[in-house]
Amino acid sequence: MMNRFEGSSSREAKIRYLDGDFQIVLAGSHVVCAMTGKAIPVDELRYWSVARQEPYIDAAASLEAEKRAGALPNQRR
C-alpha cells in the first residue's frame, strides 16, 4: 500500500553536478550516495564529484571516492 506522500515526491532526482553548484535535470526528493547507497535529500546535498557526476552523503564518502578513483596525489610531508 502506498501512502499519499509517495510518488513523484519520493523519486530519485536526476542532477548534473557542476563546480560549486548543481542543476536539477529531473525533479525528485533525493539522490543516492555513490559510496554508501544511502538516500540524500536534495536540499541536504553538499558533496559530489563533477568529474564522475556522483553524489556523496558526507565528506568521508567523498574522500573515499577520491581515493578509490586514484584522484588524490600521494601526499608527502
N, C-alpha and C positions, 0 to 999 in steps of 0.2 A: 504494500500500500504506500503510495507516495503522499507526503504531506503537501499542503498547498503552497509551501515556500520553495519546493524543489522545481526543477525545470531549468529554464534559461538562466535563472539567477544562481543556480548551483553548478553550472557547467564550467569547464576549464576555459579560461581566456586564451586567446592566441595573441602573442605580443612580439613586436620587433624591438630588440634591445639595442639602444643607442648609447653613445658616450654621455653619461650623466643623466640620461632620461630614457624613457621607453614610450613606444607608440602602441596603443591597443588596436589590433587588426580586427579581432572578433571579441566582442564584449563577453565577459564571464565573471564569475565571482573570485576565481583563484587560478594559480598556475601550480605546477608540480615541480618540486625541487629535483634537479638533475642528479643530485648525490644521494638524498635520503628517501625520495619518493613521497615526502610529506607535502600536503597541500599548503600553499602560501596565499593568504588573502591578497588580492591585487593591491589594496590600499596599504598593505604592510610590506610590499616588495621593496627591498633595499639593495640586494646583491644579485648581480648577473654578470655573464661574460658576453661582451659584444662579439668577440671572435667566434665563440662556439654557439651563441644565441641560446644560452641556458640560464635559467633562474636558480638561485640558491636560497635556502631558508635562513642562513646566517653567515657570518664572516668565516667561521670554521669550515663550513661546507664549501664556501668559495675558495678558500685557501687549499683545501684538499683537492678540489677540481683542478686548480692551477698546478699543483704538484703532480697529479696523475697525468695531466696533459704535457708535462715536461716544460711548462711555460715559465717556471721560475729559474733564473740563473743560479749556479752554485754560488752561495754567499761565502766570502772569506773575510775573516776578521783577524 
